[in-house]
């Protein structure tokens, strides 16, 4: 964890190595109001054990520095880790926010997970859903929401001063860009979203949501718009939309699904709330068989 300065804002990152996820706390220096972006809830999938070490580190940081949480911002419905947003809200306050297109994601995955009509598909689990261009006030700091679909239909980036939090649209320049093969993803749309972000001032600081450390380099999380335009291996200046789409679709066809995709989607489309438990108080996640490929289910023997 380190803290850096960015035009009236202090930016502190927290790295969760199991899912290679970065969480950020961004605070207005004068008023000590802050936002938390993309927080993590720890899950050991093999044992079915959920713990809160990552979230507790964020809570301790906020309390140690006398910060007040106004908003907990999700860049999208993550497919590789569970969000700890409700746990943080319980301990620190703050409104949980996501892009307004969350309803599209909920419709898609509500069907995949065979959710009943009791599961709302209108984004109402979140405290606030944001449109492109919406502005949240954070003390003397403004946070502008940018709709950047492509990885998912509901992806948002957040700009606070000269700091831009891009979610899964962009990675560090040597890692490129996010996949687009989840339901609702679109490589052509992602290219257009990224070019919109890269039209910002070249000195804009870019903070990524994941770093997979290619070549075993040290973890990195910050670049600039100028560095992305010059060096991003997938989408630097000179790479056309057609070239990007061909690369992205070929690459995505070779990728395995994230190991935590099934529990992550079930929790995150609910704003981090757990699915309803059983009458005995036990909690279970569903495993929809062959929802993302595989043989036809009628080819598999089943218990009559």
TORVEXDO-647991 format. One record per residue (C-alpha): x, y, z; residue number from 1. Coordinates in steps of 0.02 Angstrom, whole numbers, plus 50000, padded with zeros to 5 digits. Each point is the difference from the previous one (the first is absolute). Example, Ala and Ser with C-alpha at 12.3 -4.5 7.8 and 13.67 -1.06 7.14 Angstrom:
BEGIN
+-------+-------+-------+-----+
|     u |     v |     w |  nr |
+-------+-------+-------+-----+
| 50615 | 49775 | 50390 |   1 |
| 50069 | 50172 | 49967 |   2 |
+-------+-------+-------+-----+
***
This chain:
BEGIN
+-------+-------+-------+-----+
|     u |     v |     w |  nr |
+-------+-------+-------+-----+
| 50000 | 50000 | 50000 |   1 |
| 50066 | 50171 | 49951 |   2 |
| 49921 | 50172 | 49987 |   3 |
| 50032 | 50121 | 49858 |   4 |
| 49937 | 50175 | 49962 |   5 |
| 49894 | 50053 | 49852 |   6 |
| 49930 | 50177 | 49985 |   7 |
| 49915 | 50025 | 50169 |   8 |
| 49981 | 49811 | 50024 |   9 |
| 50096 | 49867 | 50092 |  10 |
| 49996 | 49831 | 49910 |  11 |
| 50039 | 49843 | 50102 |  12 |
| 50004 | 49828 | 49921 |  13 |
| 49975 | 49827 | 50076 |  14 |
| 50054 | 49846 | 49904 |  15 |
| 49916 | 49830 | 50022 |  16 |
| 50122 | 49873 | 49924 |  17 |
| 49886 | 49848 | 49984 |  18 |
| 49891 | 50087 | 49869 |  19 |
| 50129 | 50133 | 49952 |  20 |
| 49872 | 50134 | 50044 |  21 |
| 50033 | 50181 | 50049 |  22 |
| 49885 | 50097 | 50115 |  23 |
| 50018 | 50188 | 50018 |  24 |
| 49956 | 50126 | 50134 |  25 |
| 49994 | 50177 | 49928 |  26 |
| 49985 | 50141 | 50126 |  27 |
| 49976 | 50188 | 49987 |  28 |
| 50149 | 50073 | 50093 |  29 |
| 49906 | 50148 | 50074 |  30 |
| 49836 | 49922 | 50055 |  31 |
| 50059 | 49819 | 50028 |  32 |
| 49848 | 49935 | 49904 |  33 |
| 50043 | 49843 | 49900 |  34 |
| 49942 | 49869 | 49877 |  35 |
| 50046 | 49816 | 49996 |  36 |
| 50016 | 49921 | 49828 |  37 |
| 49984 | 49813 | 49963 |  38 |
| 50019 | 49923 | 50174 |  39 |
| 50035 | 49813 | 50022 |  40 |
| 49922 | 49865 | 50109 |  41 |
| 50118 | 49852 | 50024 |  42 |
| 49939 | 49828 | 49943 |  43 |
| 50092 | 49835 | 50009 |  44 |
| 49893 | 49908 | 49872 |  45 |
| 50073 | 49828 | 50033 |  46 |
| 49941 | 50002 | 50181 |  47 |
| 49852 | 50116 | 49977 |  48 |
| 50072 | 50122 | 50128 |  49 |
| 49964 | 50187 | 49995 |  50 |
| 50107 | 50118 | 50104 |  51 |
| 50022 | 50189 | 50011 |  52 |
| 50188 | 50035 | 50014 |  53 |
| 50005 | 50109 | 49844 |  54 |
| 49849 | 50102 | 50051 |  55 |
| 50062 | 50016 | 50178 |  56 |
| 50162 | 50077 | 49937 |  57 |
| 49898 | 50133 | 49910 |  58 |
| 49895 | 50031 | 50155 |  59 |
| 50157 | 50022 | 50106 |  60 |
| 50074 | 50123 | 49875 |  61 |
| 49841 | 50105 | 49996 |  62 |
| 49988 | 50006 | 50189 |  63 |
| 50185 | 50032 | 50029 |  64 |
| 49994 | 50152 | 49886 |  65 |
| 49836 | 50070 | 50063 |  66 |
| 49914 | 49983 | 49831 |  67 |
| 49813 | 50000 | 49967 |  68 |
| 49935 | 49887 | 49862 |  69 |
| 49871 | 50079 | 49885 |  70 |
| 49996 | 49871 | 49860 |  71 |
| 50054 | 49821 | 49962 |  72 |
| 50022 | 49991 | 49812 |  73 |
| 49994 | 49842 | 49896 |  74 |
| 50073 | 50013 | 49825 |  75 |
| 49897 | 49848 | 49946 |  76 |
| 49934 | 49831 | 50055 |  77 |
| 50166 | 49912 | 50024 |  78 |
| 50019 | 49820 | 49943 |  79 |
| 50161 | 49961 | 50094 |  80 |
| 49970 | 50055 | 50179 |  81 |
| 49860 | 50034 | 50121 |  82 |
| 49967 | 50180 | 50052 |  83 |
| 50002 | 50049 | 50183 |  84 |
| 49896 | 50157 | 49971 |  85 |
| 49856 | 49957 | 50121 |  86 |
| 50124 | 49951 | 50136 |  87 |
| 50091 | 50166 | 49980 |  88 |
| 49836 | 50095 | 49999 |  89 |
| 49949 | 49914 | 50161 |  90 |
| 50161 | 50056 | 50087 |  91 |
| 50038 | 50165 | 49914 |  92 |
| 49842 | 50063 | 49914 |  93 |
| 49997 | 50060 | 49820 |  94 |
| 49882 | 49970 | 49855 |  95 |
| 50037 | 49852 | 49885 |  96 |
| 50000 | 50059 | 49818 |  97 |
| 50014 | 49915 | 49830 |  98 |
| 49956 | 50040 | 49820 |  99 |
| 49815 | 50009 | 49953 | 100 |
| 50020 | 49860 | 49872 | 101 |
| 50016 | 49879 | 50148 | 102 |
| 49820 | 49952 | 49959 | 103 |
| 50061 | 49925 | 49835 | 104 |
| 50128 | 49895 | 50093 | 105 |
| 49871 | 49945 | 50128 | 106 |
| 49879 | 49947 | 49863 | 107 |
| 50136 | 49895 | 49916 | 108 |
| 50068 | 49915 | 50155 | 109 |
| 49833 | 49988 | 50087 | 110 |
| 49951 | 49882 | 49860 | 111 |
| 50166 | 49905 | 50002 | 112 |
| 49985 | 49968 | 50187 | 113 |
| 49813 | 49963 | 49988 | 114 |
| 49957 | 50136 | 50125 | 115 |
| 49819 | 50015 | 50053 | 116 |
| 49892 | 50155 | 49981 | 117 |
| 50055 | 50047 | 50176 | 118 |
| 50168 | 50053 | 49927 | 119 |
| 49981 | 50183 | 49943 | 120 |
| 50071 | 50037 | 49828 | 121 |
| 49988 | 50189 | 50012 | 122 |
| 50160 | 50041 | 50096 | 123 |
| 49903 | 50036 | 50159 | 124 |
| 50124 | 49900 | 50106 | 125 |
| 50120 | 50145 | 49974 | 126 |
| 49979 | 50165 | 50090 | 127 |
| 50025 | 50098 | 49839 | 128 |
| 50020 | 49959 | 49816 | 129 |
| 50099 | 50123 | 49895 | 130 |
| 49979 | 50066 | 49825 | 131 |
| 50141 | 50056 | 49887 | 132 |
| 50053 | 50174 | 50053 | 133 |
| 49926 | 49994 | 50176 | 134 |
| 50104 | 50094 | 50127 | 135 |
| 50020 | 49951 | 50183 | 136 |
| 50064 | 50133 | 50119 | 137 |
| 50135 | 49946 | 50121 | 138 |
| 50037 | 50149 | 50109 | 139 |
| 50090 | 50119 | 49882 | 140 |
| 50034 | 49859 | 49877 | 141 |
| 49884 | 49952 | 49858 | 142 |
| 49984 | 49821 | 49938 | 143 |
| 49939 | 49982 | 49820 | 144 |
| 49923 | 49835 | 49947 | 145 |
| 50041 | 49939 | 49824 | 146 |
| 49905 | 49857 | 49917 | 147 |
| 50131 | 49891 | 49914 | 148 |
| 49915 | 49838 | 49943 | 149 |
| 50084 | 49858 | 49909 | 150 |
| 50069 | 49887 | 50136 | 151 |
| 49821 | 50002 | 50069 | 152 |
| 49850 | 50107 | 49950 | 153 |
| 50003 | 50093 | 50167 | 154 |
| 50185 | 50044 | 50018 | 155 |
| 50041 | 50171 | 50072 | 156 |
| 50160 | 50099 | 50020 | 157 |
| 50015 | 50137 | 50131 | 158 |
| 50099 | 50161 | 49980 | 159 |
| 50050 | 50097 | 50155 | 160 |
| 50107 | 50149 | 49956 | 161 |
| 50143 | 49934 | 49894 | 162 |
| 49977 | 49822 | 50064 | 163 |
| 49903 | 49876 | 49893 | 164 |
| 49943 | 49832 | 50067 | 165 |
| 49969 | 49890 | 49849 | 166 |
| 49938 | 49835 | 50071 | 167 |
| 50028 | 49859 | 49875 | 168 |
| 50005 | 50105 | 49842 | 169 |
| 50190 | 50022 | 50004 | 170 |
| 50141 | 49911 | 50088 | 171 |
| 50179 | 50057 | 50015 | 172 |
| 50075 | 50032 | 49826 | 173 |
| 50095 | 49835 | 49998 | 174 |
| 49838 | 49905 | 50042 | 175 |
| 49884 | 50082 | 49876 | 176 |
| 49812 | 49992 | 50022 | 177 |
| 49859 | 49899 | 50076 | 178 |
| 49911 | 49853 | 49922 | 179 |
| 49833 | 50025 | 49912 | 180 |
| 49928 | 49823 | 49990 | 181 |
| 49885 | 50003 | 50151 | 182 |
| 49814 | 50015 | 49959 | 183 |
| 49969 | 50179 | 49945 | 184 |
| 50183 | 50035 | 49961 | 185 |
| 50051 | 50075 | 49834 | 186 |
| 50178 | 50030 | 49939 | 187 |
| 49949 | 50136 | 49877 | 188 |
| 49909 | 50094 | 50137 | 189 |
| 50148 | 49981 | 50117 | 190 |
| 50117 | 50076 | 49871 | 191 |
| 49886 | 50151 | 49984 | 192 |
| 49988 | 50018 | 50189 | 193 |
| 50189 | 49993 | 50018 | 194 |
| 50030 | 50128 | 49863 | 195 |
| 49882 | 50115 | 50093 | 196 |
| 50105 | 49983 | 50157 | 197 |
| 50162 | 50022 | 49904 | 198 |
| 49935 | 50165 | 49931 | 199 |
| 50020 | 50075 | 50174 | 200 |
| 50151 | 50107 | 50041 | 201 |
| 50161 | 49899 | 49978 | 202 |
| 50052 | 50038 | 50179 | 203 |
| 49843 | 49922 | 50074 | 204 |
| 50050 | 49866 | 50124 | 205 |
| 49926 | 49829 | 49959 | 206 |
| 49967 | 49878 | 50143 | 207 |
| 49959 | 49820 | 49952 | 208 |
| 49891 | 49872 | 50090 | 209 |
| 50114 | 49850 | 49971 | 210 |
| 50183 | 49964 | 49970 | 211 |
| 50056 | 49827 | 49948 | 212 |
| 50187 | 50040 | 50000 | 213 |
| 50053 | 49935 | 49829 | 214 |
| 50178 | 49934 | 49998 | 215 |
| 49996 | 49992 | 50191 | 216 |
| 50032 | 50187 | 50012 | 217 |
| 49954 | 50092 | 50159 | 218 |
| 49818 | 50044 | 50025 | 219 |
| 49952 | 50165 | 49917 | 220 |
| 49836 | 50096 | 50000 | 221 |
| 50027 | 50175 | 49931 | 222 |
| 50043 | 50070 | 49828 | 223 |
| 49944 | 50154 | 49903 | 224 |
| 49891 | 50027 | 49848 | 225 |
| 50157 | 50046 | 49904 | 226 |
| 50088 | 49839 | 50049 | 227 |
| 49848 | 49897 | 49952 | 228 |
| 49988 | 50085 | 49831 | 229 |
| 50184 | 49971 | 49966 | 230 |
| 50027 | 49826 | 50071 | 231 |
| 49841 | 49900 | 50031 | 232 |
| 50031 | 49835 | 49911 | 233 |
| 49818 | 49983 | 49946 | 234 |
| 49936 | 50175 | 49968 | 235 |
| 50143 | 50125 | 49981 | 236 |
| 49987 | 50137 | 49870 | 237 |
| 50004 | 49928 | 49824 | 238 |
| 49904 | 49840 | 50040 | 239 |
| 49836 | 50005 | 49907 | 240 |
| 49831 | 49944 | 50064 | 241 |
| 50001 | 49854 | 49878 | 242 |
| 50173 | 49943 | 50057 | 243 |
| 49948 | 50013 | 50182 | 244 |
| 49840 | 49901 | 49976 | 245 |
| 50091 | 49861 | 49906 | 246 |
| 50134 | 49989 | 50135 | 247 |
| 49877 | 50008 | 50145 | 248 |
| 49881 | 49869 | 49932 | 249 |
| 50142 | 49879 | 49958 | 250 |
| 50079 | 50025 | 50171 | 251 |
| 49836 | 49982 | 50094 | 252 |
| 49965 | 49834 | 49913 | 253 |
| 50155 | 49929 | 50085 | 254 |
| 49965 | 50063 | 50177 | 255 |
| 49934 | 49894 | 50142 | 256 |
| 49856 | 50065 | 50104 | 257 |
| 50053 | 50088 | 50162 | 258 |
| 50004 | 49875 | 50143 | 259 |
| 49878 | 50102 | 50105 | 260 |
| 49880 | 50051 | 49862 | 261 |
| 49849 | 49902 | 50064 | 262 |
| 49998 | 50059 | 50181 | 263 |
| 50058 | 50174 | 49950 | 264 |
| 49857 | 50032 | 49880 | 265 |
| 49868 | 49936 | 50121 | 266 |
| 50060 | 50117 | 50137 | 267 |
| 50054 | 50152 | 49899 | 268 |
| 49840 | 50015 | 49898 | 269 |
| 49916 | 50018 | 50171 | 270 |
| 50113 | 50147 | 50048 | 271 |
| 50101 | 49880 | 50109 | 272 |
| 49852 | 49930 | 50096 | 273 |
| 50002 | 49813 | 50025 | 274 |
| 49866 | 49891 | 49918 | 275 |
| 49862 | 49942 | 50115 | 276 |
| 50049 | 49858 | 50116 | 277 |
| 49906 | 49840 | 50033 | 278 |
| 49875 | 49971 | 50140 | 279 |
| 50145 | 49927 | 50100 | 280 |
| 50101 | 50159 | 49979 | 281 |
| 50124 | 49928 | 49876 | 282 |
| 50059 | 50102 | 49851 | 283 |
| 50034 | 49921 | 49830 | 284 |
| 50056 | 50064 | 49830 | 285 |
| 49927 | 49926 | 49841 | 286 |
| 50105 | 49917 | 49866 | 287 |
| 49905 | 50015 | 49834 | 288 |
| 50070 | 49858 | 49895 | 289 |
| 50064 | 50047 | 49826 | 290 |
| 49938 | 50179 | 50012 | 291 |
| 50160 | 50055 | 49912 | 292 |
| 50025 | 49855 | 49879 | 293 |
| 50020 | 49811 | 50000 | 294 |
| 49894 | 49856 | 49936 | 295 |
| 49811 | 50007 | 49984 | 296 |
| 49919 | 49957 | 50166 | 297 |
| 49884 | 49873 | 49918 | 298 |
| 50157 | 49900 | 49957 | 299 |
| 50038 | 49975 | 50185 | 300 |
| 49915 | 49862 | 50099 | 301 |
| 49894 | 50070 | 50141 | 302 |
| 49914 | 49936 | 50155 | 303 |
| 49818 | 49968 | 49958 | 304 |
+-------+-------+-------+-----+
***
